[in-house]
Amino acid sequence: MEKEIRNIEKEIKSYSDSSTSGIEKFRINFVSKKSVINKIFEDFKNLSVEDKKKFGGPINHIKTLAKKKLIELSSIKEQVGEKKDLDFDYSLPPQDDTLGSRHPLRIVRNKIIKIFRDIGFSIEDGPEIEKDWYNFTALNFPENHPAREMQDTFFISKNPDVVLRTHTSNVQIRLMEKEKPPLRVVIPGRVYRNETVSAKSHCFFHQVEGLYVDKGVSFKDLKDTLYYFAREMFGDKTKVRFRPSYFPFTEPSAEMDIKWKDGWLEILGSGLVDPNVLENCNIDSKEYSGFAFGMGIERIAMLKYGINDLRLFSENDKRFLEQFKGIN
């Protein structure tokens, strides 16, 4: 990867074509989502912690370098002034330069991530199409166990062992298999359930899960963390309560409610990681303990913005989305 980064840096510094087509070629190669730099960022996710520390700075350097070069090339083009640009079709109608807005789910997702990142949690990602082991079995959902009905999902007919994930907990298992504690992560992503689409449920939604594994992690650590989250998200005066619950992968388990108007509303589930889950990932449950939690981003967004229909998030109605202009 080091050699690849150096080569890309040389290409960026030596690039000099400031024509319209040249600038667009540079943008596609080095700045767009399909750029070589973006490909390196994808590979970066799979590196070890040590390699991430080693290559994180150089990768961000070439990304910044590419953006500056693009601005520089555009500036040269404006100064020279192309009298006739053969690459541009002047018969095309003008482009709509109206600024868009962030999607409310993205706004809330970013807010949740920032809250936990500020207290030392890192961000992880993983596959949406998953093996049964990572989505169910390793999380204490034995085959044919009634608890699986809580998370009925979509199965790949040619291979029943492959499913669309029902939660981002699959990434927790992958991470615990790969890395040793201490682990402190939040995992945002899209998940799937075999549910009827209505104002209050959907066949897909978005979730953020958290995991903290270390020596001596207690239920008090879990409660303090979630108290902090609730007050950062909903305000300093937010009242919180915990209710006993059941999840196969945590013991004890609790759901957390916040006081909302004249009643209580559930916003997330949580608990101490079941020792069986730790052992399934080759982590000694006598030496380590941990807590986990999970929340639906849609539910948080509906509370914050007074949205009463879950389907609005995925209908791409411009009238709905324009209401979130200016919110970061």
GUPABA-719283 format. One record per residue: z, y, x of N, C-alpha, C in turn; residue in three letters. Coordinates in steps of 0.1 Angstrom, whole numbers, plus 2048, in hexadecimal, padded with zeros to 3 digits. Example, Ala and Ser with C-alpha at 12.3 -4.5 7.8 and 13.67 -1.06 7.14 Angstrom:
! GUPABA-719283
<<84E 7C7 884> <84E 7D3 87B> <84E 7DF 884> 'ALA'>
<<847 7EA 880> <847 7F5 889> <84F 800 881> 'SER'>
***
This chain:
! GUPABA-719283
<<800 7F4 808> <800 800 800> <800 80D 809> 'MET'>
<<806 80C 814> <807 818 81D> <7F9 81C 822> 'GLU'>
<<7F1 812 825> <7E3 815 82A> <7DB 81B 81E> 'LYS'>
<<7DD 815 812> <7D6 81A 807> <7D9 829 804> 'GLU'>
<<7E6 82C 805> <7EA 83A 802> <7E4 843 80C> 'ILE'>
<<7E4 83F 819> <7DE 848 824> <7CF 84A 821> 'ARG'>
<<7C8 840 81D> <7B9 841 81B> <7B7 84A 80F> 'ASN'>
<<7BF 849 805> <7BD 852 7F9> <7C0 861 7FD> 'ILE'>
<<7CA 863 805> <7CD 870 80A> <7C2 876 812> 'GLU'>
<<7BB 86E 81B> <7B0 873 822> <7A4 877 819> 'LYS'>
<<7A2 86E 80F> <796 871 806> <799 87E 7FE> 'GLU'>
<<7A5 880 7FA> <7A8 88C 7F2> <7A6 899 7FB> 'ILE'>
<<7AB 898 807> <7AA 8A4 810> <79C 8A7 814> 'LYS'>
<<794 89C 816> <786 89F 81B> <77C 8A1 80F> 'SER'>
<<780 8A0 803> <777 8A2 7F8> <773 8B0 7F6> 'TYR'>
<<766 8B3 7F4> <762 8C1 7F4> <757 8C5 7EA> 'SER'>
<<754 8BB 7E1> <749 8BE 7D7> <74F 8C6 7CB> 'ASP'>
<<74C 8D3 7CB> <752 8DB 7C0> <749 8DE 7B5> 'SER'>
<<73E 8D6 7B4> <735 8D7 7A8> <73C 8D1 79C> 'SER'>
<<737 8D4 790> <73D 8CF 784> <73E 8C0 784> 'THR'>
<<734 8B9 788> <734 8AA 788> <73D 8A5 793> 'SER'>
<<73E 8AD 79F> <746 8A9 7AA> <755 8AA 7A6> 'GLY'>
<<758 8B5 79F> <766 8B7 79B> <76A 8AC 791> 'ILE'>
<<761 8A9 788> <764 89E 77E> <766 891 785> 'GLU'>
<<75E 88E 78F> <75F 882 796> <76C 881 79D> 'LYS'>
<<770 88C 7A3> <77D 88C 7AA> <789 88A 7A0> 'PHE'>
<<788 891 794> <792 88F 78A> <794 881 786> 'ARG'>
<<788 87A 783> <789 86C 77F> <78F 863 78A> 'ILE'>
<<78B 865 796> <78F 85D 7A1> <79E 85E 7A5> 'ASN'>
<<7A3 86B 7A4> <7B0 86D 7AA> <7BA 873 7A0> 'PHE'>
<<7B6 878 794> <7C0 87E 78B> <7C1 878 77D> 'VAL'>
<<7B6 871 779> <7B6 86C 76B> <7BF 85F 76A> 'SER'>
<<7C1 85A 75E> <7C9 84E 75C> <7C3 842 762> 'LYS'>
<<7B6 842 765> <7AF 837 76B> <7AD 839 77A> 'LYS'>
<<7B4 843 780> <7B3 846 78E> <7B9 83C 797> 'SER'>
<<7B5 83D 7A4> <7BB 833 7AE> <7CA 836 7B0> 'VAL'>
<<7CE 842 7AE> <7DC 846 7AF> <7E4 840 7A4> 'ILE'>
<<7DF 840 798> <7E6 83A 78D> <7E7 82B 78E> 'ASN'>
<<7DD 825 795> <7DD 817 797> <7E9 814 7A1> 'LYS'>
<<7EB 81C 7AB> <7F6 81A 7B4> <803 81B 7AD> 'ILE'>
<<804 825 7A4> <811 826 79C> <813 819 794> 'PHE'>
<<809 813 78F> <80B 806 788> <810 7FB 791> 'GLU'>
<<80A 7FB 79D> <80F 7F1 7A7> <81D 7F4 7AC> 'ASP'>
<<820 801 7AC> <82E 806 7B1> <839 800 7A8> 'PHE'>
<<836 7FD 79B> <841 7F8 793> <845 7EA 797> 'LYS'>
<<83D 7E3 79E> <840 7D5 7A1> <846 7D4 7AF> 'ASN'>
<<848 7DF 7B6> <84D 7DF 7C3> <85D 7DC 7C3> 'LEU'>
<<862 7D8 7CE> <870 7D6 7D0> <877 7E4 7D0> 'SER'>
<<884 7E5 7CF> <88B 7F1 7CF> <889 7F9 7DD> 'VAL'>
<<889 7F1 7E8> <887 7F7 7F5> <879 7FD 7F6> 'GLU'>
<<86F 7F6 7F2> <861 7FB 7F3> <85F 807 7E9> 'ASP'>
<<866 807 7DE> <865 813 7D5> <86A 81F 7DC> 'LYS'>
<<875 81E 7E4> <87B 829 7EB> <871 82D 7F6> 'LYS'>
<<86A 823 7FC> <861 826 807> <855 82D 803> 'LYS'>
<<84F 829 7F7> <842 82E 7F3> <842 838 7E8> 'PHE'>
<<84E 83A 7E2> <84F 844 7D7> <84A 852 7DB> 'GLY'>
<<84F 857 7E6> <84C 864 7EB> <83D 866 7EF> 'GLY'>
<<837 85D 7F7> <829 85E 7FA> <820 85D 7EE> 'PRO'>
<<823 855 7E4> <81B 854 7D8> <81B 861 7D0> 'ILE'>
<<827 867 7CF> <828 874 7C8> <821 87F 7D0> 'ASN'>
<<821 87E 7DD> <81A 888 7E6> <80B 888 7E3> 'HIS'>
<<805 87C 7E2> <7F6 87C 7E0> <7F3 880 7D2> 'ILE'>
<<7FC 87D 7C9> <7FA 881 7BB> <7FA 890 7BA> 'LYS'>
<<803 897 7C0> <804 8A5 7C1> <7F8 8AB 7C8> 'THR'>
<<7F4 8A5 7D3> <7E9 8A9 7DB> <7DC 8A9 7D3> 'LEU'>
<<7DA 89E 7CB> <7CE 89D 7C3> <7CD 8A8 7B8> 'ALA'>
<<7D9 8AB 7B2> <7D9 8B6 7A8> <7D5 8C4 7AE> 'LYS'>
<<7DB 8C6 7BA> <7D8 8D3 7C1> <7CA 8D4 7C5> 'LYS'>
<<7C4 8C8 7CA> <7B6 8C8 7CE> <7AD 8CB 7C2> 'LYS'>
<<7B0 8C5 7B6> <7A8 8C7 7AA> <7A8 8D6 7A7> 'LEU'>
<<7B4 8DD 7A8> <7B4 8EB 7A5> <7AC 8F3 7AF> 'ILE'>
<<7AD 8EF 7BC> <7A6 8F5 7C7> <796 8F4 7C4> 'GLU'>
<<792 8E8 7C1> <783 8E6 7BE> <77F 8EF 7B3> 'LEU'>
<<787 8EF 7A8> <783 8F7 79C> <782 906 7A0> 'SER'>
<<78C 90B 7A8> <78C 919 7AD> <77F 91C 7B5> 'SER'>
<<77B 913 7BE> <76F 915 7C6> <763 916 7BD> 'ILE'>
<<762 90E 7B3> <757 90E 7AA> <756 91C 7A2> 'LYS'>
<<762 921 79E> <762 92E 797> <75E 939 7A0> 'GLU'>
<<762 939 7AD> <75F 943 7B6> <750 943 7B9> 'GLN'>
<<74B 938 7BB> <73C 937 7BF> <734 93A 7B3> 'VAL'>
<<738 935 7A7> <731 938 79B> <723 931 79A> 'GLY'>
<<723 926 793> <716 91F 791> <70E 926 786> 'GLU'>
<<703 92B 78A> <6FB 933 780> <6F5 929 775> 'LYS'>
<<6F2 91D 77A> <6EC 913 770> <6F2 906 773> 'LYS'>
<<6FA 901 76A> <700 8F4 76C> <6F9 8E9 765> 'ASP'>
<<6F1 8E1 76C> <6E9 8D7 766> <6F1 8CC 760> 'LEU'>
<<6FE 8CB 763> <706 8C0 75E> <70C 8C3 751> 'ASP'>
<<70A 8CF 74C> <710 8D3 73F> <706 8D5 734> 'PHE'>
<<708 8D0 729> <6FF 8D1 71E> <703 8DD 715> 'ASP'>
<<6FC 8E8 716> <700 8F4 70F> <6FD 8F4 700> 'TYR'>
<<6F7 8E9 6FC> <6F4 8E8 6ED> <700 8E1 6E6> 'SER'>
<<70A 8DC 6ED> <715 8D6 6E7> <71E 8E1 6E0> 'LEU'>
<<725 8DE 6D5> <72E 8E7 6CF> <73A 8EA 6D8> 'PRO'>
<<740 8F5 6D6> <74C 8F8 6DF> <757 8EE 6DD> 'PRO'>
<<75F 8EB 6E7> <76A 8E2 6E6> <776 8E9 6DF> 'GLN'>
<<77E 8E2 6D7> <78A 8E7 6D1> <795 8E8 6DC> 'ASP'>
<<799 8F4 6DF> <7A3 8F7 6E9> <7B1 8F8 6E4> 'ASP'>
<<7B3 8F4 6D7> <7C0 8F5 6D1> <7CA 8EB 6D8> 'THR'>
<<7D5 8F0 6DC> <7DF 8E8 6E2> <7E5 8DE 6D9> 'LEU'>
<<7E7 8D2 6DD> <7EE 8C8 6D4> <7FD 8C9 6D6> 'GLY'>
<<803 8BF 6D1> <812 8BE 6D2> <816 8B0 6D6> 'SER'>
<<822 8AF 6DB> <828 8A2 6DE> <82B 89A 6D1> 'ARG'>
<<829 88D 6D1> <82D 885 6C6> <83C 885 6C5> 'HIS'>
<<841 885 6B9> <850 885 6B8> <857 879 6BE> 'PRO'>
<<850 86D 6BE> <856 862 6C5> <856 864 6D4> 'LEU'>
<<84C 86A 6D9> <84C 86D 6E8> <857 877 6EB> 'ARG'>
<<859 881 6E3> <863 88B 6E5> <871 884 6E6> 'ILE'>
<<874 87C 6DC> <881 875 6DB> <882 86B 6E6> 'VAL'>
<<878 864 6E9> <878 85A 6F4> <87C 861 702> 'ARG'>
<<875 86C 704> <878 874 711> <886 879 711> 'ASN'>
<<88C 87D 705> <899 882 705> <8A3 877 708> 'LYS'>
<<8A1 86B 702> <8AA 860 704> <8AA 85C 713> 'ILE'>
<<89E 85B 719> <89D 857 727> <8A4 861 730> 'ILE'>
<<8A2 86E 72D> <8A9 879 735> <8B8 877 734> 'LYS'>
<<8BD 875 728> <8CC 873 727> <8D1 869 730> 'ILE'>
<<8CB 85D 730> <8D0 852 738> <8CC 853 747> 'PHE'>
<<8C1 859 74A> <8BD 85C 758> <8C7 865 75E> 'ARG'>
<<8CD 86F 757> <8D6 878 75C> <8E3 871 760> 'ASP'>
<<8E6 866 75B> <8F3 85F 75F> <8EF 852 767> 'ILE'>
<<8E4 852 76D> <8E1 848 777> <8D9 83C 773> 'GLY'>
<<8D4 83C 767> <8CB 830 763> <8BD 832 767> 'PHE'>
<<8B7 828 76C> <8A9 828 76F> <8A0 823 764> 'SER'>
<<893 824 764> <88A 821 759> <882 815 75D> 'ILE'>
<<881 80B 754> <879 7FF 757> <86F 7FD 74B> 'GLU'>
<<865 7F5 74E> <85B 7F2 744> <857 7E3 746> 'ASP'>
<<850 7DE 73B> <84C 7D0 73C> <842 7CC 731> 'GLY'>
<<83E 7C0 731> <833 7BC 728> <837 7BB 719> 'PRO'>
<<82D 7BF 710> <82F 7BE 702> <82C 7B0 6FD> 'GLU'>
<<823 7A8 704> <820 79B 701> <828 792 70A> 'ILE'>
<<831 78A 704> <83B 784 70D> <83D 775 70A> 'GLU'>
<<843 76E 714> <846 760 712> <853 75E 70A> 'LYS'>
<<854 753 703> <860 750 6FB> <86D 751 703> 'ASP'>
<<86C 74D 70F> <878 74D 718> <87E 75B 719> 'TRP'>
<<876 764 71C> <87B 772 71F> <87E 779 712> 'TYR'>
<<877 776 707> <87A 77D 6FA> <885 777 6F2> 'ASN'>
<<887 769 6F3> <891 763 6EB> <89B 75A 6F3> 'PHE'>
<<896 74F 6F9> <89E 745 6FF> <8A8 74A 709> 'THR'>
<<8A4 752 713> <8AD 757 71D> <8B7 761 717> 'ALA'>
<<8B5 766 70B> <8BE 770 705> <8C7 769 6FB> 'LEU'>
<<8C9 75C 6FD> <8D2 754 6F4> <8CD 751 6E6> 'ASN'>
<<8BF 751 6E5> <8B9 74D 6D8> <8B4 73F 6DA> 'PHE'>
<<8BB 735 6D9> <8B6 727 6DA> <8AB 724 6D0> 'PRO'>
<<8A2 71B 6D4> <897 718 6CB> <89D 712 6BE> 'GLU'>
<<896 717 6B3> <89A 713 6A5> <8A8 719 6A1> 'ASN'>
<<8AE 722 6A9> <8BB 727 6A5> <8B8 732 69A> 'HIS'>
<<8C1 732 690> <8C0 73C 684> <8BF 74A 689> 'PRO'>
<<8C5 74E 694> <8C4 75C 699> <8B6 761 69C> 'ALA'>
<<8AD 757 69E> <89F 75C 6A0> <899 762 694> 'ARG'>
<<89E 75F 688> <899 765 67C> <89C 774 67B> 'GLU'>
<<8A5 779 683> <8A8 787 683> <89D 78F 68A> 'MET'>
<<895 788 692> <88A 78F 699> <87D 787 698> 'GLN'>
<<879 784 68C> <86D 77D 689> <861 786 68F> 'ASP'>
<<858 780 696> <84E 788 69D> <840 781 69B> 'THR'>
<<837 785 6A3> <829 780 6A2> <827 777 6AE> 'PHE'>
<<822 76B 6AC> <820 761 6B6> <811 75F 6B9> 'PHE'>
<<80D 75C 6C5> <7FF 759 6C9> <7FC 74B 6C4> 'ILE'>
<<7F3 749 6BB> <7F0 73C 6B5> <7EC 732 6BF> 'SER'>
<<7E4 735 6C9> <7E0 72C 6D3> <7EB 727 6DD> 'LYS'>
<<7F6 730 6DD> <801 72C 6E6> <80E 731 6E0> 'ASN'>
<<815 729 6D8> <821 72D 6D1> <82C 732 6DA> 'PRO'>
<<82B 72F 6E7> <835 734 6F0> <833 743 6F4> 'ASP'>
<<828 749 6EF> <825 757 6F2> <827 75F 6E5> 'VAL'>
<<82F 76A 6E6> <831 772 6DA> <830 781 6DD> 'VAL'>
<<82F 789 6D3> <830 798 6D5> <83F 79B 6D5> 'LEU'>
<<844 7A2 6DF> <852 7A3 6E1> <859 7AA 6D5> 'ARG'>
<<865 7A6 6D2> <86C 7AC 6C7> <876 7B7 6CB> 'THR'>
<<878 7B8 6D8> <881 7C2 6DE> <87D 7C3 6ED> 'HIS'>
<<882 7CE 6F3> <87F 7CF 701> <889 7C8 70A> 'THR'>
<<891 7BF 704> <89B 7B7 70C> <894 7AD 715> 'SER'>
<<887 7AA 712> <880 7A2 71B> <87F 7A7 72A> 'ASN'>
<<87F 7B5 72B> <87F 7BB 738> <88C 7BA 73E> 'VAL'>
<<897 7BA 737> <8A4 7B8 73C> <8A5 7AA 744> 'GLN'>
<<89F 7A0 73D> <8A0 792 743> <897 792 750> 'ILE'>
<<88B 798 74F> <882 798 75B> <889 79F 766> 'ARG'>
<<890 7AA 763> <896 7B2 76E> <8A2 7AB 774> 'LEU'>
<<8AA 7A4 76B> <8B6 79D 771> <8B2 791 779> 'MET'>
<<8A6 78B 775> <8A1 780 77D> <89C 784 78B> 'GLU'>
<<897 790 78B> <891 795 798> <89A 79D 7A1> 'LYS'>
<<8A4 7A4 79B> <8AD 7AC 7A4> <8BB 7A9 7A1> 'GLU'>
<<8C4 7AB 7AB> <8D2 7A8 7AA> <8D9 7B5 7A6> 'LYS'>
<<8E5 7B3 79F> <8ED 7BE 79B> <8F2 7C6 7A7> 'PRO'>
<<8F5 7D3 7A6> <8F6 7DA 799> <8E9 7DE 794> 'PRO'>
<<8E8 7DE 786> <8DC 7E2 77F> <8E0 7EC 774> 'LEU'>
<<8D8 7F7 774> <8DB 801 76A> <8CE 806 765> 'ARG'>
<<8C8 802 75A> <8BB 805 756> <8BA 808 747> 'VAL'>
<<8B0 810 743> <8AC 812 735> <89D 80D 734> 'VAL'>
<<89A 807 729> <88C 801 728> <886 806 71B> 'ILE'>
<<87D 810 71B> <876 814 70F> <86A 80C 70D> 'PRO'>
<<865 80A 701> <859 803 6FE> <856 800 6F0> 'GLY'>
<<84A 7FB 6ED> <846 7F7 6DF> <84A 7E8 6DD> 'ARG'>
<<84F 7E6 6D1> <853 7D8 6CD> <84D 7D4 6BF> 'VAL'>
<<84E 7C8 6BC> <847 7C3 6B0> <850 7BA 6A8> 'TYR'>
<<84F 7BB 69A> <856 7B2 691> <84D 7AF 685> 'ARG'>
<<84F 7A3 680> <847 79F 675> <84D 7A4 668> 'ASN'>
<<84C 7B1 665> <852 7B8 65A> <848 7BF 651> 'GLU'>
<<84A 7C0 645> <842 7C8 63C> <842 7D7 63F> 'THR'>
<<836 7DD 640> <835 7EB 642> <839 7F3 636> 'VAL'>
<<843 7FC 638> <848 804 62D> <84E 811 633> 'SER'>
<<854 819 62B> <85A 826 630> <865 823 63A> 'ALA'>
<<86C 817 639> <877 815 642> <875 80A 64C> 'LYS'>
<<86A 803 64C> <867 7F8 655> <858 7F8 659> 'SER'>
<<856 7F2 665> <848 7F1 669> <846 7E4 672> 'HIS'>
<<83A 7E0 674> <838 7D4 67C> <838 7D7 68B> 'CYS'>
<<839 7E4 68F> <83B 7E7 69C> <844 7F4 69C> 'PHE'>
<<84B 7F6 6A7> <853 802 6A8> <857 804 6B7> 'PHE'>
<<85E 80E 6BA> <861 811 6C8> <870 810 6CB> 'HIS'>
<<874 80C 6D6> <882 809 6D9> <886 80E 6E7> 'GLN'>
<<892 811 6E9> <898 813 6F6> <8A4 80A 6F8> 'VAL'>
<<8A4 801 702> <8B0 7F9 704> <8B6 7FD 712> 'GLU'>
<<8C3 7FA 713> <8CA 7FD 71F> <8D1 7F1 724> 'GLY'>
<<8D3 7F0 731> <8DA 7E5 738> <8E2 7EA 744> 'LEU'>
<<8EE 7E6 744> <8F6 7E9 750> <8FE 7DD 754> 'TYR'>
<<8FB 7D8 760> <902 7CC 765> <908 7CF 773> 'VAL'>
<<915 7CC 774> <91C 7CE 781> <929 7C7 780> 'ASP'>
<<931 7C8 78B> <93E 7C2 78B> <948 7CB 782> 'LYS'>
<<94F 7C4 779> <959 7CB 772> <954 7D4 766> 'GLY'>
<<948 7D2 761> <943 7DB 756> <94B 7D6 749> 'VAL'>
<<950 7E0 742> <958 7DD 736> <952 7E3 72A> 'SER'>
<<959 7E0 71E> <954 7E6 712> <957 7F5 711> 'PHE'>
<<961 7F9 719> <964 808 71A> <958 80F 720> 'LYS'>
<<952 809 72B> <947 80F 731> <93B 811 727> 'ASP'>
<<939 806 71F> <92F 807 715> <932 812 70B> 'LEU'>
<<93E 813 706> <941 81E 6FC> <940 82C 702> 'LYS'>
<<945 82E 70E> <944 83B 714> <935 83F 716> 'ASP'>
<<92D 836 71A> <91F 838 71C> <918 83D 70F> 'THR'>
<<91B 835 704> <915 838 6F7> <91A 844 6F1> 'LEU'>
<<927 847 6F3> <92D 854 6EE> <925 85F 6F4> 'TYR'>
<<923 85E 701> <91C 869 709> <90E 86A 703> 'TYR'>
<<907 85F 701> <8F9 860 6FB> <8F9 867 6EE> 'PHE'>
<<902 863 6E5> <902 868 6D7> <904 877 6D7> 'ALA'>
<<90D 87C 6E0> <910 88A 6E0> <905 892 6E6> 'ARG'>
<<8FE 88C 6F0> <8F3 893 6F7> <8E7 894 6ED> 'GLU'>
<<8E5 889 6E5> <8DA 889 6DC> <8DC 891 6CF> 'MET'>
<<8E8 890 6CA> <8EA 896 6BC> <8F3 8A2 6BC> 'PHE'>
<<8FA 8A5 6C8> <903 8B0 6C8> <911 8AC 6CC> 'GLY'>
<<918 8B6 6D2> <926 8B4 6D7> <930 8AF 6CC> 'ASP'>
<<92D 8B3 6C0> <937 8B0 6B5> <934 8A3 6AE> 'LYS'>
<<92A 89B 6B3> <927 88F 6AC> <932 885 6AC> 'THR'>
<<935 87F 6A1> <93F 875 69F> <939 867 6A0> 'LYS'>
<<93F 85E 6A7> <93A 851 6A9> <944 846 6A5> 'VAL'>
<<93F 83B 6A0> <947 82F 69D> <940 822 6A1> 'ARG'>
<<947 818 6A5> <942 80B 6A8> <946 801 69E> 'PHE'>
<<93D 7F8 69A> <940 7EE 690> <93D 7E0 696> 'ARG'>
<<945 7D6 695> <942 7C9 69A> <935 7C4 694> 'PRO'>
<<92D 7BD 69C> <920 7B7 698> <91E 7AA 69F> 'SER'>
<<911 7A5 69D> <90D 799 6A4> <900 79B 6AA> 'TYR'>
<<8FE 798 6B7> <8F2 796 6BE> <8F3 78A 6C7> 'PHE'>
<<8E9 782 6C7> <8EA 776 6D0> <8EC 778 6DE> 'PRO'>
<<8E8 784 6E3> <8E8 786 6F2> <8F3 78F 6F6> 'PHE'>
<<8FC 793 6ED> <908 79B 6F1> <915 795 6EA> 'THR'>
<<920 796 6F1> <92D 791 6EB> <938 798 6F3> 'GLU'>
<<940 7A0 6EC> <93F 7A4 6DE> <934 7AE 6DC> 'PRO'>
<<930 7AF 6CF> <925 7B8 6CB> <929 7C2 6C2> 'SER'>
<<923 7CE 6C2> <927 7D9 6B9> <91A 7E1 6B5> 'ALA'>
<<91A 7E6 6A9> <910 7F0 6A5> <917 7FE 6A5> 'GLU'>
<<910 808 6AA> <915 815 6AB> <90F 81E 6A0> 'MET'>
<<918 825 698> <914 82F 68E> <918 83D 692> 'ASP'>
<<911 846 68D> <915 854 68E> <917 85A 681> 'ILE'>
<<920 864 680> <923 86B 673> <918 874 670> 'LYS'>
<<911 872 665> <905 87A 662> <907 87F 653> 'TRP'>
<<908 88C 652> <90A 892 645> <916 88C 63E> 'LYS'>
<<915 885 633> <921 880 62C> <923 871 62F> 'ASP'>
<<91D 86B 638> <91F 85D 63A> <91C 859 649> 'GLY'>
<<91C 84C 64B> <91A 846 659> <90C 840 659> 'TRP'>
<<905 842 665> <8F8 83C 666> <8F8 834 674> 'LEU'>
<<8F3 828 673> <8F2 820 67F> <8E6 825 688> 'GLU'>
<<8E8 826 695> <8DE 82A 69E> <8DA 820 6A9> 'ILE'>
<<8E3 817 6AB> <8E0 80D 6B6> <8E9 801 6B5> 'LEU'>
<<8E5 7F6 6BC> <8EE 7EA 6BE> <8F1 7E9 6CD> 'GLY'>
<<8FD 7E3 6CF> <901 7E2 6DD> <90B 7D6 6DF> 'SER'>
<<90F 7D4 6EB> <919 7CA 6EE> <91A 7C7 6FD> 'GLY'>
<<924 7BE 701> <924 7B9 70E> <91B 7AE 710> 'LEU'>
<<914 7AD 71B> <90A 7A3 71D> <910 795 71D> 'VAL'>
<<90B 78C 714> <910 77F 713> <90F 778 721> 'ASP'>
<<91A 771 725> <91A 76A 732> <90E 760 733> 'PRO'>
<<90A 75A 728> <8FF 750 728> <8F2 757 72D> 'ASN'>
<<8F0 764 729> <8E4 76C 72C> <8E4 76E 73B> 'VAL'>
<<8F0 772 741> <8F1 774 74F> <8EE 767 757> 'LEU'>
<<8F3 75C 752> <8F1 750 759> <8E3 74B 759> 'GLU'>
<<8DC 74E 74D> <8CE 74B 74C> <8C5 752 756> 'ASN'>
<<8CB 75E 75B> <8C3 766 765> <8C9 764 773> 'CYS'>
<<8D1 759 775> <8D7 756 782> <8E0 760 787> 'ASN'>
<<8E7 767 77E> <8F2 771 781> <8FF 76A 77E> 'ILE'>
<<908 76A 787> <915 764 785> <91E 76C 77C> 'ASP'>
<<920 766 770> <927 76D 765> <936 76F 768> 'SER'>
<<93B 767 772> <949 769 776> <94B 775 780> 'LYS'>
<<940 778 786> <941 784 790> <93C 791 789> 'GLU'>
<<932 78F 780> <92C 79B 77A> <92D 79B 76B> 'TYR'>
<<92E 7A7 766> <92D 7A9 757> <924 7B5 754> 'SER'>
<<921 7B8 748> <918 7C3 745> <918 7C6 736> 'GLY'>
<<912 7D1 733> <910 7D5 725> <901 7D8 722> 'PHE'>
<<8FD 7D7 716> <8EF 7D9 712> <8EF 7E1 704> 'ALA'>
<<8E5 7E8 702> <8E4 7EF 6F5> <8D5 7F1 6F2> 'PHE'>
<<8D2 7F3 6E5> <8C4 7F5 6E1> <8C3 7FE 6D5> 'GLY'>
<<8B9 807 6D5> <8B8 810 6C9> <8A9 812 6C6> 'MET'>
<<8A6 814 6B9> <898 817 6B5> <895 826 6B7> 'GLY'>
<<88A 829 6BE> <887 838 6C0> <884 83E 6B3> 'ILE'>
<<87D 837 6AA> <879 83C 69D> <885 841 695> 'GLU'>
<<890 838 695> <89C 83B 68E> <8A2 848 693> 'ARG'>
<<8A3 84A 6A0> <8A9 856 6A6> <8A0 862 6A2> 'ILE'>
<<893 861 6A3> <88A 86C 69F> <88B 870 690> 'ALA'>
<<88D 865 688> <88E 868 679> <89B 870 677> 'MET'>
<<8A6 86D 67E> <8B2 874 67C> <8B1 883 681> 'LEU'>
<<8AB 884 68D> <8AB 891 693> <8A2 89B 68C> 'LYS'>
<<897 896 686> <88D 89F 680> <88C 89D 671> 'TYR'>
<<895 896 66B> <895 895 65C> <888 88E 657> 'GLY'>
<<883 884 65D> <877 87D 659> <87B 871 650> 'ILE'>
<<875 86F 645> <87A 865 63C> <870 859 63A> 'ASN'>
<<865 859 641> <85B 84E 640> <857 84A 64E> 'ASP'>
<<85A 83E 651> <856 838 65E> <847 838 661> 'LEU'>
<<83F 837 657> <831 835 659> <82A 842 65E> 'ARG'>
<<831 84D 65C> <82C 85A 661> <829 85A 670> 'LEU'>
<<832 853 678> <830 853 686> <823 84D 68B> 'PHE'>
<<81D 844 683> <811 83D 688> <804 840 680> 'SER'>
<<805 84A 677> <7F9 84D 66F> <7F0 858 675> 'GLU'>
<<7F5 85E 67F> <7EC 869 686> <7E8 874 67D> 'ASN'>
<<7F1 878 674> <7EF 883 66B> <7F2 890 672> 'ASP'>
<<7E7 898 674> <7E8 8A4 67C> <7F3 8AE 676> 'LYS'>
<<7F4 8AE 669> <7FD 8B7 662> <80C 8B3 666> 'ARG'>
<<80E 8A6 667> <81B 8A2 66B> <81E 8A5 67A> 'PHE'>
<<815 8A2 683> <816 8A3 691> <818 8B2 695> 'LEU'>
<<811 8BB 68E> <811 8C9 692> <81F 8CF 690> 'GLU'>
<<827 8C9 689> <835 8CE 687> <83D 8CE 693> 'GLN'>
<<839 8C6 69D> <841 8C4 6A9> <83C 8CC 6B5> 'PHE'>
<<833 8D6 6B2> <82E 8DF 6BD> <83A 8E7 6C3> 'LYS'>
<<83A 8E7 6D0> <844 8EF 6D7> <851 8E8 6D9> 'GLY'>
<<852 8DB 6D4> <85E 8D3 6D7> <85B 8CA 6E3> 'ILE'>
<<864 8CB 6ED> <862 8C3 6F9> <86C 8B7 6FA> 'ASN'>
***
